[in-house]
Amino acid sequence: IFFRKFPLFVIRRVFDSGMAELEITTVETKPYEGQKPGTSGLRKKTKVFQQEHYLENFVQCCFNALDAEKLKGSTLVVGGDGRYLCPEAALTVSRMAAAHGVARCWVGRKALISTPCVSHIIREREGGVAYGGFILTASHNPGGIDEDFGIKYNCENGGPAPESMTNAIYKNTTNITSYKICKGIPDIDLSVEGKHEFGGGKFVIEVIDTTKDYVELMKSVFDFDALRSLVSRADFKMCYDAMHGVAGEYAQKIFVEELGAAPDSLLNSVPSPDFGKGHPDPNLTYAPELVAIMGLQKDGSLLPGADATKIPDFGAAADGDADRNMILGKQFFVSPSDSLALIAANWECIPFFKKGGGLKAIARSMPTSGAADRVAEKKGYKFFETPTGWKFFGNVMDSKVTFNKEDYNPMICGEESFGTGSNHVREKDGIWAVLAWLSIMASKQTAGSPLVPIQKIVEDHWKEYGRNYYCRYDYEGVESDKAAAMMKRLTEMCGDNKPDISLAGSPLKLVDEFDYLDPIDGSRSPNQGWRFLFEDGSRFVFRLSGTGSVGATIRLYLEQYTADPAKLGMTRDEALGDMVTLALQTSQLKEFTGRESPTVIT
């Protein structure tokens, strides 16, 4: 009778552990070299984070970069992608938060919260009361005792810390002498929702199920009735690969319980500390199981002998913290750059944008192809080209609220590194992108007619806007000094020293280092990549990535545009083969690094 009378969410454990646990201990420490946040947070090998005081040092330096008065009595969000060390790190962060006067930590059940959901909870839960949050993730990097761990801080707007803050954090790491922690707060069971009160209620760790927050957000953005109609079609089948990351927690609720997809539509949906010994990066190389199911090989070509009648009509994958996505049709790969452009061109099928008065702006990172630019130009949307890093998009989203400038919302933004999103949160959002694509598919269907597949939707887009052939080569784990020597060579080619080269008869127009002056806050971000731009609009770009944990990752981006209907169906190698050769010869990458081939091609 009791359980029938009262809703389940009311029945929660509340623990009171007395006063002693809030005794603050000041621990002496020394700086660790190399605690400089990259594109989005600090990422190192797990065993590096397990060194004495290593994690605590970085967390303390984050607290030192925050407003101490605003911290007192505040609420922080803590959680991550479920990789090895997440539960222990969540409790460490919570103990240190208590020592800095924080009143409450919302900690995800099992220490699990996707990165986009952290952003949403900071912004909206209890009216947006949270001051910020610590996200425990190394994103798409592998996990486990011998792999990677990471941590980053998101601010009260729900977005990643801006460069001014990450620079302050790094400076703090170079001279830290002590940190504060409430060591007396015991380990608690993070698998059970409930409130754990300490110091007579002066500090609370509240374990929450964040899937509820996120499902309600997605239902406010998309037309779930239209999505159910698509998913329920007899001629539609989908497959979603969570890659043993946190996305599995949300996928079960949304795709199976809300939309009615078959349970076996989910692949690798149980979070694992080592991601099932896989690499949770949603691309053609690191999602081989899904790629094969969709009838493809890792280079995007057709899988020999694949039975087309058994291949799902729609496939998608997520990374570890669920902010990235890969979209696939039946034996068809949708590049992230094309994905961004198609969502922007078809926003009318997503209620969130209609409620906001229609799409106003599109933004992309510099290395991302110009496919979205063509949509913005034709439709008359404001367009932004930024450095890699979602925090730059966040500035545009908050232009009016934070900086009292023009309002560019609603907007859509994306990166070629499989990140897509909008202003519904201040992070990229993998499941959002999947639901956006399902919405596009649903909008293209006609009752009683055969299913309109992903491939036709994309090819129709190319016929209207032209095609940006695009590819990225990743050279991972390059010795840092060798990578730096190669980049020094590229720097010497900038300006008047550009090499005398051409591509298919088109001469090289410009070589430069992308230097970004933020039109919103006026900050400058130099040294964002070396661009080789040709007269016909083709280009190749070299950039050092900030997401690895060991050595350097050199990324080579290649792009060639065509509007010629006769050339829209070329393979990637046919379109870009000559450019690859020219880029490698110009950079002397093989000579500098010793690498014969890239680690990953996407």
C-alpha positions in Angstrom: 0.0 0.0 0.0 2.8 2.4 0.9 4.5 1.9 -2.5 1.3 2.4 -4.4 0.5 5.6 -2.5 3.7 7.4 -2.8 5.8 8.0 -6.0 9.0 6.1 -6.2 11.2 9.2 -6.3 10.1 10.2 -2.7 11.4 6.9 -1.3 15.1 7.7 -0.9 17.7 6.9 1.6 18.9 9.8 3.7 22.0 9.3 5.8 23.3 11.6 8.6 26.9 10.8 9.5 27.5 13.4 12.2 29.9 16.3 12.5 33.4 14.9 12.5 33.5 14.1 8.8 33.7 17.8 7.9 37.0 18.4 9.6 39.1 20.1 7.0 42.7 18.7 6.5 45.3 20.8 4.7 47.7 18.4 2.9 51.2 19.6 1.8 52.1 18.8 -1.8 54.4 19.8 -4.6 53.6 20.6 -8.3 53.6 18.0 -11.0 54.8 18.9 -14.4 52.5 18.8 -17.3 49.1 19.4 -15.7 48.1 21.7 -18.6 44.5 21.2 -19.7 44.2 20.4 -23.4 41.3 21.1 -25.8 38.9 20.0 -23.0 40.5 19.1 -19.7 43.4 17.2 -18.4 44.0 13.7 -19.8 46.8 11.4 -18.8 47.4 7.7 -18.2 45.3 6.3 -15.3 48.5 5.4 -13.4 49.6 9.0 -13.6 46.4 10.1 -11.9 46.9 7.4 -9.3 50.2 9.0 -8.1 50.0 10.5 -4.7 48.3 13.9 -4.7 48.1 14.1 -8.5 44.3 14.2 -8.8 44.0 16.3 -5.7 46.5 18.8 -7.0 44.6 19.5 -10.2 41.2 19.7 -8.4 42.6 22.1 -5.9 44.0 24.3 -8.7 40.5 24.3 -10.3 39.0 25.5 -6.9 41.7 28.1 -6.7 40.6 29.4 -10.1 37.0 29.8 -9.0 35.3 32.5 -7.0 35.6 31.4 -3.4 32.6 33.3 -2.2 30.4 31.8 -5.0 31.7 28.3 -4.0 30.4 28.7 -0.4 27.0 27.1 -0.1 26.9 26.1 -3.8 25.9 22.9 -5.7 28.4 21.1 -7.9 27.7 18.3 -10.4 30.2 15.3 -10.4 30.2 12.3 -12.7 31.7 10.8 -15.8 31.8 8.2 -18.4 32.4 5.2 -16.1 36.0 4.5 -17.0 38.4 3.0 -14.5 38.9 5.3 -11.4 35.6 7.3 -11.9 33.9 6.3 -8.6 37.0 6.9 -6.5 37.7 10.2 -8.2 34.0 11.3 -7.8 34.4 10.8 -4.0 37.7 12.6 -3.9 36.2 15.6 -5.7 33.3 15.6 -3.3 35.5 15.5 -0.2 37.5 18.4 -1.6 34.3 20.3 -2.5 33.1 20.0 1.1 36.5 21.4 2.3 35.9 24.5 0.1 32.4 25.3 1.5 30.3 23.6 -1.2 26.9 22.7 0.3 26.0 19.9 -2.1 27.4 17.6 -4.7 25.0 15.9 -7.2 26.9 12.7 -8.1 25.6 10.5 -10.9 24.5 7.0 -9.9 27.5 4.7 -10.3 29.4 8.0 -10.9 27.9 8.0 -14.4 26.8 11.2 -16.2 27.2 11.9 -19.9 29.0 15.1 -20.7 26.0 16.7 -22.4 23.8 15.7 -19.5 26.3 17.4 -17.0 25.8 20.6 -19.1 22.0 20.2 -18.9 21.9 19.5 -15.2 24.1 22.5 -14.4 21.9 24.7 -16.5 18.4 23.4 -15.6 18.1 21.1 -12.7 16.3 22.9 -9.9 16.2 26.0 -12.0 19.9 26.0 -12.8 21.1 26.3 -9.2 24.4 24.5 -9.8 27.6 26.6 -9.9 29.5 24.2 -12.1 30.6 20.6 -12.4 33.6 18.2 -12.6 33.4 15.7 -15.5 35.5 12.6 -15.1 36.3 11.6 -18.7 39.0 11.2 -21.2 36.2 11.3 -23.9 37.0 9.0 -26.8 40.3 7.8 -25.4 40.6 4.2 -24.2 40.1 3.4 -20.5 41.4 1.0 -17.9 44.3 0.7 -15.5 46.8 0.9 -18.3 44.9 3.4 -20.4 43.6 6.9 -19.9 41.7 9.0 -17.4 40.7 12.6 -17.5 39.0 15.4 -15.7 37.6 18.8 -16.7 35.6 21.6 -15.1 32.4 23.0 -16.6 31.2 26.5 -15.6 27.8 27.8 -14.5 26.7 28.2 -18.1 27.1 24.4 -18.5 30.0 24.8 -20.9 33.7 23.9 -20.7 36.0 26.3 -18.9 37.2 29.1 -21.1 40.8 29.5 -22.0 41.2 32.3 -19.4 40.2 29.8 -16.7 42.2 26.8 -18.0 45.3 29.1 -18.2 44.7 30.1 -14.6 44.3 26.5 -13.6 47.6 25.6 -15.3 49.4 28.5 -13.7 48.1 27.3 -10.3 49.5 23.8 -11.0 53.0 25.2 -11.3 53.2 26.6 -7.8 50.7 24.6 -5.7 51.9 23.9 -2.1 48.8 22.3 -0.5 45.3 21.2 -0.9 42.2 21.0 1.3 40.1 17.9 1.8 37.5 16.5 4.3 39.2 13.1 4.7 36.5 12.0 7.3 33.8 11.6 4.7 33.6 7.9 4.2 33.1 5.9 1.0 29.5 5.7 0.0 27.4 3.4 -2.2 27.1 5.3 -5.5 24.9 2.6 -7.0 21.9 3.7 -4.9 20.0 6.9 -5.3 19.8 8.9 -2.1 21.1 11.7 0.0 24.1 11.3 2.3 24.3 14.1 4.9 27.4 15.1 6.7 28.1 17.6 9.5 24.5 17.7 10.5 23.4 18.5 6.9 26.0 21.2 6.2 27.3 19.1 3.3 25.3 16.6 1.2 26.3 14.1 -1.5 23.1 13.4 -3.4 23.3 10.4 -5.7 21.0 11.0 -8.7 19.7 9.1 -11.7 20.5 11.5 -14.5 18.7 9.6 -17.3 15.5 11.2 -16.1 16.8 14.7 -16.6 18.2 13.9 -20.1 15.1 12.0 -21.4 12.9 15.0 -20.5 15.3 17.3 -22.2 15.3 15.3 -25.4 11.5 15.1 -25.3 11.4 18.9 -25.2 13.7 19.1 -28.2 12.3 16.5 -30.6 8.9 15.2 -31.8 8.9 11.8 -30.2 5.6 10.8 -31.8 7.2 11.3 -35.3 10.2 9.3 -34.1 8.0 6.4 -32.8 6.3 6.3 -36.2 9.6 5.8 -38.0 11.0 3.3 -35.5 7.7 1.3 -35.6 7.8 0.9 -39.4 8.1 -2.8 -40.5 10.8 -1.8 -43.1 13.0 0.1 -40.6 15.7 -1.3 -38.4 18.4 0.5 -36.4 21.5 -0.4 -34.5 23.1 1.9 -31.8 26.6 1.1 -30.5 27.2 2.7 -27.1 30.8 1.3 -27.2 30.5 0.3 -23.5 30.4 4.0 -22.5 27.9 6.0 -20.5 25.6 6.4 -23.6 24.2 3.0 -22.9 22.5 4.3 -19.8 20.5 6.8 -21.9 20.1 4.7 -25.0 18.1 2.1 -23.2 15.7 4.7 -21.9 15.3 6.6 -25.1 15.6 4.2 -28.0 14.0 1.1 -26.4 11.7 2.4 -23.7 10.5 5.6 -25.3 10.7 5.0 -29.0 10.0 1.3 -29.0 13.2 0.0 -30.7 13.9 -3.7 -30.2 16.3 -4.4 -27.3 18.7 -6.0 -29.6 19.0 -2.7 -31.5 21.5 -1.7 -28.8 25.1 -2.9 -29.0 27.7 -2.8 -26.2 25.2 -0.8 -24.1 26.6 -1.8 -20.6 29.2 0.7 -19.3 32.6 -0.8 -18.6 35.7 0.6 -16.8 37.8 -0.4 -19.8 35.1 0.0 -22.5 35.1 -3.7 -23.1 38.8 -3.5 -23.8 37.9 -1.4 -26.9 38.6 2.2 -28.0 35.4 4.2 -27.5 36.0 6.5 -30.5 33.0 6.4 -32.9 34.6 6.2 -36.3 35.1 3.6 -39.0 38.3 2.3 -37.5 37.4 1.9 -33.8 33.8 0.8 -34.2 34.5 -2.3 -36.3 31.5 -4.4 -35.0 28.9 -1.7 -35.9 30.7 -0.9 -39.2 30.5 -4.6 -40.3 26.9 -4.8 -39.2 26.2 -1.9 -41.5 27.9 -3.6 -44.4 31.0 -1.5 -44.6 34.8 -1.9 -44.2 36.9 0.5 -42.1 37.8 2.6 -45.2 34.1 3.1 -45.9 34.0 0.8 -48.8 31.4 -2.0 -49.2 31.9 -5.2 -47.2 32.3 -8.1 -49.6 29.6 -10.7 -49.2 27.3 -8.6 -47.0 23.7 -9.6 -47.2 21.9 -6.3 -47.8 18.5 -7.7 -46.6 20.0 -8.1 -43.1 21.7 -4.8 -42.8 20.0 -2.2 -40.6 18.7 1.0 -42.2 20.2 3.2 -39.6 23.3 2.9 -37.5 25.0 5.1 -35.0 27.8 5.0 -32.4 28.8 7.1 -29.3 32.1 7.7 -27.6 32.9 7.1 -24.0 31.2 10.2 -22.5 28.4 10.3 -25.2 29.2 13.7 -26.7 30.4 12.3 -30.0 28.5 10.4 -32.7 28.9 8.5 -35.9 26.0 8.2 -38.4 25.7 5.4 -40.9 23.1 4.3 -43.4 22.8 0.9 -45.0 26.3 0.5 -46.4 26.8 4.2 -46.3 29.0 6.4 -44.1 27.9 10.0 -43.3 30.9 12.2 -42.7 30.7 14.4 -39.6 31.0 17.5 -41.8 28.1 16.4 -44.0 26.1 15.4 -40.9 26.4 19.0 -39.6 25.4 20.5 -43.0 22.4 18.2 -43.4 21.0 18.8 -39.9 21.4 22.6 -40.5 19.6 22.2 -43.9 16.7 20.2 -42.3 16.2 22.0 -39.0 12.5 22.5 -39.7 11.7 18.9 -38.6 13.0 19.6 -35.1 10.5 21.4 -32.8 13.2 23.0 -30.6 14.3 25.3 -33.5 10.7 26.1 -34.5 10.0 27.2 -30.9 13.0 29.4 -31.0 11.9 31.2 -34.1 13.9 29.3 -36.6 17.6 28.7 -37.0 19.8 31.8 -36.9 23.4 30.7 -37.0 25.7 27.8 -37.9 29.2 27.4 -36.5 32.0 24.9 -37.3 35.6 24.4 -36.2 38.2 25.5 -38.7 39.3 21.9 -39.7 35.7 20.9 -40.4 34.8 21.0 -44.1 32.9 23.9 -45.7 29.7 21.9 -46.3 27.9 23.8 -43.6 29.2 27.1 -45.0 27.2 26.5 -48.2 24.0 25.9 -46.3 24.6 29.1 -44.3 25.3 31.1 -47.4 22.2 29.8 -49.3 19.8 30.1 -46.4 21.2 33.4 -45.1 22.3 32.2 -41.6 25.0 33.9 -39.6 28.2 31.8 -39.9 31.2 31.3 -37.5 34.5 29.5 -38.1 36.2 28.8 -34.7 39.2 26.9 -33.4 38.6 23.3 -32.3 36.9 23.2 -28.8 33.3 23.5 -27.9 34.0 26.4 -25.5 34.2 28.7 -28.6 30.7 27.7 -29.7 29.5 28.4 -26.2 30.6 32.0 -26.4 28.4 32.4 -29.5 25.5 30.7 -27.8 25.8 33.0 -24.8 26.5 36.2 -26.8 23.3 37.9 -25.6 23.0 36.5 -22.1 26.6 36.9 -21.0 28.0 39.6 -23.2 24.9 41.6 -24.1 25.5 41.3 -27.8 23.4 39.9 -30.7 21.4 36.7 -30.0 22.4 34.0 -32.4 20.2 31.3 -30.9 18.9 28.9 -32.0 22.1 27.7 -33.6 23.7 24.5 -34.8 27.4 23.7 -34.5 29.8 20.9 -35.1 33.3 19.6 -35.5 34.8 17.1 -38.0 35.8 15.0 -35.0 32.3 13.5 -34.8 30.9 16.2 -32.5 27.5 17.9 -33.3 25.1 19.9 -31.2 23.0 23.0 -30.6 22.3 25.5 -28.0 20.1 23.1 -26.0 23.2 22.5 -23.9 26.8 23.9 -24.0 28.5 20.7 -25.0 28.4 18.5 -28.1 25.7 15.9 -27.8 25.9 12.5 -29.4 22.4 11.2 -28.7 21.0 14.6 -29.8 22.7 14.1 -33.2 21.2 10.6 -33.5 17.7 11.9 -32.7 18.3 14.7 -35.2 19.1 12.2 -37.9 16.1 10.0 -37.0 14.0 13.2 -37.2 15.3 13.9 -40.7 14.6 10.4 -41.8 11.1 10.6 -40.4 10.4 13.8 -42.2 11.3 12.3 -45.6 8.9 9.4 -45.4 5.5 9.1 -47.0 2.8 6.8 -45.7 2.5 3.7 -47.9 5.7 4.3 -49.8 9.1 2.5 -49.4 11.5 3.7 -46.9 13.6 6.7 -48.0 17.2 5.7 -47.0 20.0 7.7 -45.5 22.0 7.5 -48.7 19.3 9.1 -50.9 18.8 11.9 -48.3 22.6 12.7 -48.4 22.9 12.4 -52.2 19.9 14.7 -52.7 21.7 17.2 -50.5 24.8 17.0 -52.6 22.8 17.6 -55.7 21.5 20.9 -54.2 24.7 22.1 -52.5 27.6 20.3 -54.1 29.9 17.9 -52.3 32.9 18.6 -50.1 35.1 15.5 -50.3 36.8 15.3 -47.0 39.2 13.1 -45.0 41.3 13.2 -41.9 44.6 11.3 -41.2 45.6 10.9 -37.6 49.2 10.1 -36.6 48.9 9.2 -33.0 51.6 9.0 -30.3 54.3 10.8 -32.4 57.3 11.8 -30.4 56.7 15.4 -29.4 60.1 16.8 -30.5 59.6 15.2 -34.0 56.1 16.6 -34.3 57.3 20.1 -33.2 60.1 20.0 -35.8 57.7 19.2 -38.6 55.4 22.0 -37.5 58.3 24.4 -37.4 58.9 23.6 -41.0 55.2 24.4 -41.8 55.5 27.8 -39.9 58.4 28.7 -42.1 56.2 28.3 -45.2 53.7 30.9 -44.0 53.2 34.3 -45.7 55.6 35.2 -48.5 57.5 31.9 -48.2 54.7 29.7 -49.4 56.0 26.8 -51.6 55.4 26.9 -55.4 52.9 24.0 -55.6 49.6 23.4 -57.3 46.8 20.8 -57.2 45.2 19.7 -60.4 46.3 22.9 -62.0 45.1 25.1 -59.2 48.0 27.1 -57.6 48.5 27.5 -53.9 46.9 30.7 -52.8 47.8 31.0 -49.1 49.7 29.4 -46.3 48.9 30.6 -42.8 48.4 29.7 -39.2 44.8 30.0 -38.1 44.6 32.9 -35.6 41.1 33.4 -34.0 39.9 36.7 -32.6 36.7 35.8 -30.8 34.0 38.2 -32.0 32.0 37.8 -28.7 34.5 38.3 -25.9 37.5 39.7 -27.8 39.9 37.0 -26.8 42.6 35.8 -29.1 43.5 32.1 -29.9 46.6 31.9 -32.1 48.4 28.9 -33.5 45.3 26.9 -34.2 46.6 25.0 -37.3 48.5 25.4 -40.5 46.3 25.9 -43.6 47.3 25.4 -47.2 44.6 27.0 -49.3 44.3 26.7 -53.1 42.7 29.0 -55.7 39.8 26.5 -56.4 38.8 26.3 -52.7 40.6 23.0 -52.0 42.8 22.9 -48.9 44.8 20.7 -46.6 45.4 21.5 -42.9 47.9 20.3 -40.3 47.1 20.5 -36.6 48.5 19.2 -33.4 45.6 17.6 -31.3 45.2 18.4 -27.7 43.2 15.2 -26.8 45.9 12.6 -26.4 47.5 11.5 -23.2 51.0 10.5 -24.5 53.1 12.1 -27.2 51.6 14.2 -29.9 48.9 13.5 -32.4 49.4 15.1 -35.8 46.2 15.5 -37.8 46.0 16.1 -41.5 42.7 17.3 -42.9 42.0 17.2 -46.7 39.1 18.8 -48.5 38.1 19.3 -52.1 34.7 20.7 -53.3 32.8 20.0 -56.5 29.4 21.0 -57.8 29.8 18.9 -61.0 27.0 16.3 -61.0 29.2 13.9 -62.8 31.7 14.0 -60.0 29.4 13.6 -57.0 29.8 9.8 -56.9 33.6 9.5 -56.7 35.2 7.5 -53.9 37.2 9.4 -51.3 40.5 8.1 -52.7 39.6 9.1 -56.2 38.8 12.6 -55.1 41.6 13.2 -52.6 44.4 10.8 -53.6 46.5 13.5 -55.3 46.0 15.9 -52.4 47.2 13.3 -49.9 50.4 12.8 -51.9 51.0 16.5 -52.2 50.4 17.2 -48.5 52.7 14.5 -47.3 55.5 15.6 -49.8 55.1 19.3 -48.7 55.2 18.6 -45.0 57.8 15.8 -45.2 55.8 14.1 -42.5 57.3 10.6 -43.2 60.9 12.1 -43.0 60.2 13.9 -39.7 58.2 11.3 -37.9 59.2 8.0 -39.5 55.5 7.1 -40.0 54.7 5.2 -43.1 50.9 5.5 -42.6 48.3 7.1 -40.3 47.0 5.4 -37.2 43.4 6.2 -38.2 41.7 7.5 -41.3 38.2 9.0 -41.0 
